[in-house]
């Protein structure tokens, strides 16, 4: 993403703050500052989205006049090279931690109301924030706005959609290469390791990698199965759920193949999964109810006698996190919006036999949706 895009994002947060900000104008009360901590890697996504800096430690402090990124000396040069904000080292500010330095800067402004954010903020970081404020003699009210930046992140621009498409290309190329090598006797763990290596060698980011999930035979009935030493055998179905990142942005894909010719009913059952995904995809457009997309999947499954074997919802949003808004579930109150990128993943799981899932990524456009994973066939391939 360009620096100008990050400046605009910081500016959007600034516009909410102060006596003339949107919070005040819309009757929500004045907010003097917004503080966004990242501790031990938790919460990096929001800081990266706003500033361009990706690291395991740091604090973003936004006030009416702009943003300040406080980091420890390990990240000082990297933050200066990538961030659109003023960058401060906590050591230069004579504090041991970025959060303590940020609170000291904040307290000098004598704020009355401070918002904090980050859905993934650690409880220890929150407790430290409160303790540092008390130590500074600051009695500012703390306001939880953990969903603020994640809501901003939901609508993807063209640059973000391009990065997801790049991630798809990396993941698809790596998967097709490793699938061509798959055979009876290869272990789930070996397949996963080869796929992870080829995605990284092909250009996937090292930022917060998502584990490859590989299951075979009866283990495909476990919806989120991490790979084991189980070896592929003739007649096995193999399920592979994998993600790659490009500039931080994820794709999320699930594909299946058979080791040798599959049992007789597998092809017909797999066609039901594809039918369910097609029906759900036909509803993807701005304004559509997310729960209706889920209902399309469950309706197809129920009509095929598989309704009792669906262990999860129809899908979810993706972006910097593998699960973001909107939620495509029966309980969701979301409506799809222009710029959403969602993963559709209909599946069923029979614990006494096997499971099946097919997952593809779609971007909501003004005319409906574009399938970003169209370059990777959803066919059930047979390997020897």
Buried (B, 14 or more C-beta within 10 A) or exposed (E): BEEEBBBEBBEBBBBBBBEEBEBBEEEEEBBBBBBBBBBEBBBBBBBBBBBBBBBBBBBBBBBBEBBBBBBBEEBBEBBBEBBBBEBBBBBEBEBEBBBBBBBBBBBEBEBBBBBBBBBBBBEEBBEBBEEBBEEBEBEBEBBEBBEBBBEBBBBBEEEBBBBBBBBBBBBBBBBBBBBEEBEBEBBBBBBBBBBBEBBBEBBBBEBBBBEBBBBBBBBBBBBEBBBBEBBBEEBBBBBBBBBBBBBBBBBBBBBBBBBBEBEEEBEEBBEBBBBBBBBBBEBBBBEBBBBBBBBBBBBBBEEBEBEEBBBBBBBBBBBBBBEBBBBBBBEBEBBBBEBBBBBBBBBBBBEEBBBBBBBBBBBBBEEBBBBBBEEBEBEBBEBE
